[in-house]
């Protein structure tokens, strides 16, 4: 499959179970639609159930064969993450997890557990969800985890034990960049740990470039419309790609048979263009940064994510050890 990848290149996904966070709008909705219309049973994990129900009906009306299931998920509440994972566990396996949901540039607030909201929602919630769903991913023959990052990863600072998340004056864009760098670091570190354990699960990252999605509009509403928020919202509206175009990198990472674990996909020209494989930023290749983020994430999530132990348990369950 060449570089001019399109949604039409998605293979038949019949029999596969996919979970998409934030699947009720924007990039997530396009991802749900594309996966469902190619045969997957899609779990639309979303916080706004009314909006999710409307979105689900629209897809099913346009594509009568689509199979979509709605599961409540609030990534800013780790108890909601645990409850969603328990509901999803009704499936014997999960073939694809797309960590898509996110918030951007919002005023300073906290998750239910007291974590800075953007970092808690964009990263910690997904970290906890991935950990909880790992046994189901390991039950699939060749599962994938795709974590959505952003061009803001280039301005984010890595999280370290000796650097308090709450240190200094709150900067909504600095916080957003930190959370999106964490998304990329997590995807790459998860790849390393899965590869070391010889697990049949791939971990990839993707970013949508500049897309005219609901993210910018929500940022303006939530923040009261500061100058930077209004600038990016206007730029996205006038120059951004459509949500269908913006979802292409994460769909390619999720479904392209040639996409490999540890890779990053995004627009060819940073903010626009075909979905192609991209080089990783230097921080993402730093093993120390990945380990540090993992340790901090376990502390914030209040849970251990031991990939090697989970892989060993899955092998015992299959009678391989």
FENNORLIN-V115738 format. One record per pair of residues at least 6 apart in sequence whose C-alpha atoms are under 8 Angstrom apart, sorted by the first residue. I is the first residue (numbers start at 1). J is the second residue. If there is no record, write none. Layout:
i:I j:J
i:I j:J
//
This chain:
i:1 j:258
i:3 j:274
i:3 j:275
i:3 j:276
i:4 j:274
i:4 j:275
i:5 j:252
i:5 j:274
i:5 j:275
i:5 j:276
i:6 j:248
i:6 j:275
i:7 j:34
i:7 j:248
i:7 j:251
i:7 j:252
i:9 j:256
i:10 j:38
i:10 j:252
i:10 j:255
i:10 j:256
i:11 j:38
i:11 j:255
i:11 j:256
i:12 j:38
i:12 j:39
i:13 j:35
i:13 j:38
i:13 j:39
i:13 j:40
i:14 j:38
i:14 j:39
i:14 j:40
i:14 j:41
i:15 j:39
i:15 j:40
i:15 j:41
i:16 j:39
i:16 j:40
i:16 j:41
i:16 j:94
i:16 j:95
i:16 j:96
i:17 j:40
i:17 j:41
i:17 j:42
i:17 j:43
i:17 j:93
i:17 j:94
i:17 j:95
i:17 j:96
i:18 j:35
i:18 j:40
i:18 j:41
i:18 j:42
i:18 j:43
i:18 j:94
i:18 j:95
i:18 j:96
i:18 j:97
i:18 j:98
i:19 j:42
i:19 j:43
i:19 j:44
i:19 j:45
i:19 j:94
i:19 j:96
i:19 j:97
i:19 j:98
i:20 j:28
i:20 j:31
i:20 j:32
i:20 j:42
i:20 j:43
i:20 j:44
i:20 j:45
i:20 j:97
i:20 j:98
i:20 j:99
i:20 j:100
i:21 j:28
i:21 j:44
i:21 j:45
i:21 j:46
i:21 j:73
i:21 j:98
i:21 j:99
i:21 j:100
i:21 j:101
i:22 j:28
i:22 j:29
i:22 j:44
i:22 j:45
i:22 j:46
i:22 j:47
i:22 j:100
i:22 j:101
i:22 j:102
i:23 j:29
i:23 j:30
i:23 j:31
i:23 j:32
i:23 j:44
i:23 j:45
i:23 j:46
i:23 j:52
i:23 j:100
i:23 j:101
i:24 j:44
i:24 j:45
i:24 j:46
i:24 j:48
i:24 j:51
i:24 j:52
i:24 j:55
i:24 j:56
i:25 j:52
i:25 j:55
i:25 j:214
i:26 j:213
i:26 j:214
i:26 j:215
i:26 j:243
i:27 j:100
i:27 j:213
i:27 j:243
i:27 j:244
i:27 j:246
i:27 j:247
i:28 j:100
i:28 j:101
i:28 j:247
i:29 j:55
i:30 j:243
i:30 j:244
i:30 j:247
i:31 j:247
i:31 j:250
i:31 j:251
i:32 j:42
i:32 j:44
i:33 j:59
i:34 j:251
i:35 j:41
i:35 j:42
i:36 j:42
i:36 j:66
i:36 j:67
i:36 j:68
i:37 j:63
i:37 j:65
i:37 j:66
i:39 j:66
i:39 j:67
i:40 j:66
i:40 j:67
i:41 j:66
i:41 j:67
i:41 j:68
i:41 j:69
i:42 j:67
i:42 j:68
i:42 j:69
i:43 j:68
i:43 j:69
i:43 j:70
i:43 j:71
i:43 j:88
i:44 j:52
i:44 j:68
i:44 j:69
i:44 j:70
i:44 j:71
i:45 j:70
i:45 j:71
i:45 j:72
i:45 j:73
i:45 j:84
i:46 j:52
i:46 j:70
i:46 j:71
i:46 j:72
i:46 j:73
i:46 j:74
i:47 j:72
i:47 j:73
i:47 j:74
i:48 j:72
i:49 j:70
i:49 j:72
i:52 j:70
i:53 j:70
i:56 j:68
i:59 j:66
i:60 j:66
i:60 j:67
i:60 j:68
i:71 j:84
i:71 j:87
i:71 j:88
i:72 j:80
i:72 j:84
i:73 j:80
i:73 j:81
i:73 j:83
i:73 j:84
i:74 j:80
i:74 j:81
i:75 j:81
i:75 j:120
i:75 j:121
i:75 j:122
i:75 j:125
i:75 j:126
i:76 j:111
i:76 j:112
i:76 j:113
i:76 j:117
i:76 j:120
i:76 j:121
i:76 j:125
i:77 j:111
i:77 j:112
i:77 j:113
i:77 j:125
i:78 j:112
i:78 j:113
i:78 j:125
i:78 j:128
i:78 j:301
i:81 j:125
i:81 j:128
i:81 j:129
i:82 j:128
i:82 j:129
i:82 j:132
i:85 j:129
i:85 j:132
i:85 j:133
i:89 j:133
i:89 j:136
i:91 j:136
i:92 j:136
i:92 j:139
i:93 j:135
i:93 j:136
i:93 j:137
i:93 j:138
i:93 j:139
i:93 j:140
i:94 j:133
i:94 j:136
i:94 j:137
i:94 j:139
i:94 j:140
i:94 j:143
i:95 j:137
i:95 j:140
i:95 j:141
i:95 j:142
i:95 j:143
i:95 j:144
i:96 j:137
i:96 j:143
i:96 j:144
i:96 j:145
i:96 j:146
i:96 j:254
i:97 j:130
i:97 j:144
i:97 j:145
i:97 j:146
i:98 j:145
i:98 j:146
i:98 j:147
i:98 j:148
i:98 j:250
i:98 j:254
i:99 j:126
i:99 j:145
i:99 j:146
i:99 j:147
i:99 j:148
i:100 j:147
i:100 j:148
i:101 j:122
i:102 j:118
i:102 j:121
i:102 j:122
i:102 j:215
i:103 j:118
i:103 j:121
i:103 j:122
i:103 j:215
i:103 j:219
i:104 j:118
i:104 j:172
i:104 j:173
i:104 j:176
i:104 j:215
i:104 j:216
i:104 j:218
i:104 j:219
i:105 j:118
i:105 j:172
i:105 j:173
i:105 j:175
i:105 j:176
i:105 j:219
i:105 j:223
i:105 j:229
i:106 j:118
i:106 j:172
i:106 j:219
i:106 j:222
i:106 j:223
i:107 j:172
i:107 j:222
i:107 j:223
i:108 j:116
i:108 j:117
i:108 j:170
i:108 j:172
i:109 j:116
i:109 j:117
i:110 j:116
i:110 j:117
i:110 j:120
i:111 j:117
i:111 j:120
i:111 j:121
i:115 j:300
i:116 j:165
i:116 j:166
i:118 j:175
i:118 j:176
i:118 j:179
i:119 j:175
i:119 j:176
i:119 j:178
i:119 j:179
i:122 j:179
i:122 j:180
i:122 j:183
i:123 j:179
i:123 j:180
i:123 j:182
i:123 j:183
i:124 j:297
i:124 j:300
i:124 j:301
i:125 j:301
i:127 j:186
i:127 j:297
i:127 j:301
i:128 j:301
i:128 j:303
i:131 j:305
i:134 j:310
i:135 j:310
i:135 j:311
i:135 j:314
i:137 j:143
i:137 j:144
i:137 j:201
i:138 j:199
i:138 j:200
i:138 j:201
i:138 j:311
i:138 j:314
i:139 j:314
i:140 j:200
i:141 j:200
i:142 j:200
i:142 j:201
i:142 j:202
i:143 j:200
i:143 j:201
i:143 j:202
i:144 j:201
i:144 j:202
i:144 j:203
i:144 j:204
i:144 j:254
i:145 j:187
i:145 j:201
i:145 j:202
i:145 j:203
i:145 j:204
i:145 j:254
i:146 j:187
i:146 j:203
i:146 j:204
i:146 j:205
i:146 j:206
i:146 j:250
i:146 j:253
i:146 j:254
i:147 j:183
i:147 j:184
i:147 j:187
i:147 j:203
i:147 j:204
i:147 j:205
i:147 j:206
i:148 j:180
i:148 j:183
i:148 j:184
i:148 j:205
i:148 j:206
i:148 j:207
i:148 j:208
i:148 j:250
i:149 j:180
i:149 j:181
i:149 j:183
i:149 j:184
i:149 j:205
i:149 j:206
i:149 j:207
i:150 j:180
i:150 j:181
i:150 j:206
i:150 j:207
i:150 j:208
i:150 j:209
i:151 j:207
i:151 j:209
i:151 j:270
i:151 j:271
i:152 j:176
i:152 j:177
i:152 j:180
i:152 j:181
i:153 j:177
i:153 j:178
i:153 j:179
i:153 j:180
i:153 j:181
i:153 j:182
i:153 j:184
i:154 j:177
i:154 j:181
i:154 j:281
i:155 j:174
i:155 j:177
i:155 j:178
i:156 j:174
i:156 j:175
i:156 j:176
i:156 j:177
i:156 j:178
i:156 j:179
i:156 j:180
i:156 j:181
i:157 j:174
i:157 j:177
i:157 j:178
i:157 j:181
i:158 j:178
i:158 j:181
i:158 j:182
i:158 j:283
i:158 j:289
i:158 j:293
i:159 j:165
i:159 j:178
i:159 j:182
i:159 j:289
i:159 j:292
i:159 j:293
i:159 j:296
i:160 j:289
i:160 j:292
i:160 j:293
i:160 j:296
i:161 j:292
i:161 j:296
i:182 j:293
i:183 j:205
i:184 j:205
i:184 j:284
i:185 j:283
i:185 j:284
i:185 j:289
i:185 j:290
i:185 j:293
i:186 j:290
i:186 j:293
i:186 j:294
i:187 j:203
i:187 j:204
i:187 j:205
i:187 j:262
i:188 j:203
i:188 j:204
i:188 j:205
i:188 j:262
i:188 j:263
i:188 j:284
i:188 j:285
i:188 j:290
i:189 j:287
i:189 j:290
i:189 j:291
i:189 j:294
i:190 j:203
i:191 j:202
i:191 j:203
i:191 j:204
i:191 j:261
i:191 j:262
i:192 j:262
i:193 j:307
i:193 j:308
i:194 j:200
i:194 j:201
i:194 j:202
i:194 j:307
i:194 j:308
i:197 j:307
i:197 j:308
i:197 j:311
i:199 j:311
i:202 j:260
i:202 j:261
i:202 j:262
i:203 j:261
i:203 j:262
i:203 j:263
i:204 j:253
i:204 j:254
i:204 j:260
i:204 j:261
i:204 j:262
i:204 j:263
i:204 j:264
i:205 j:250
i:205 j:253
i:205 j:262
i:205 j:263
i:205 j:264
i:205 j:265
i:206 j:249
i:206 j:250
i:206 j:253
i:206 j:264
i:206 j:265
i:206 j:266
i:207 j:249
i:207 j:250
i:207 j:264
i:207 j:265
i:207 j:266
i:207 j:267
i:208 j:246
i:208 j:247
i:208 j:248
i:208 j:249
i:208 j:250
i:208 j:266
i:208 j:267
i:208 j:271
i:209 j:246
i:209 j:266
i:209 j:267
i:209 j:270
i:209 j:271
i:209 j:272
i:210 j:236
i:210 j:239
i:210 j:240
i:210 j:241
i:210 j:246
i:210 j:271
i:210 j:272
i:211 j:236
i:211 j:240
i:211 j:241
i:211 j:242
i:211 j:243
i:211 j:245
i:211 j:246
i:211 j:271
i:212 j:233
i:212 j:236
i:212 j:237
i:212 j:240
i:212 j:241
i:212 j:242
i:212 j:243
i:213 j:236
i:213 j:242
i:213 j:243
i:216 j:229
i:216 j:232
i:216 j:233
i:216 j:236
i:217 j:233
i:219 j:225
i:219 j:229
i:220 j:226
i:220 j:229
i:220 j:230
i:220 j:233
i:223 j:229
i:240 j:271
i:240 j:272
i:241 j:272
i:246 j:267
i:248 j:274
i:248 j:275
i:249 j:265
i:249 j:266
i:249 j:267
i:249 j:275
i:249 j:276
i:250 j:265
i:250 j:266
i:252 j:259
i:252 j:265
i:252 j:275
i:253 j:259
i:253 j:264
i:253 j:265
i:263 j:277
i:263 j:278
i:263 j:279
i:263 j:280
i:264 j:277
i:264 j:278
i:264 j:279
i:264 j:280
i:265 j:275
i:265 j:276
i:265 j:277
i:265 j:278
i:266 j:274
i:266 j:275
i:266 j:276
i:266 j:277
i:266 j:278
i:267 j:273
i:267 j:274
i:267 j:275
i:267 j:276
i:268 j:274
i:268 j:275
i:268 j:276
i:268 j:278
i:283 j:289
i:284 j:290
i:298 j:304
i:298 j:305
i:315 j:321
//
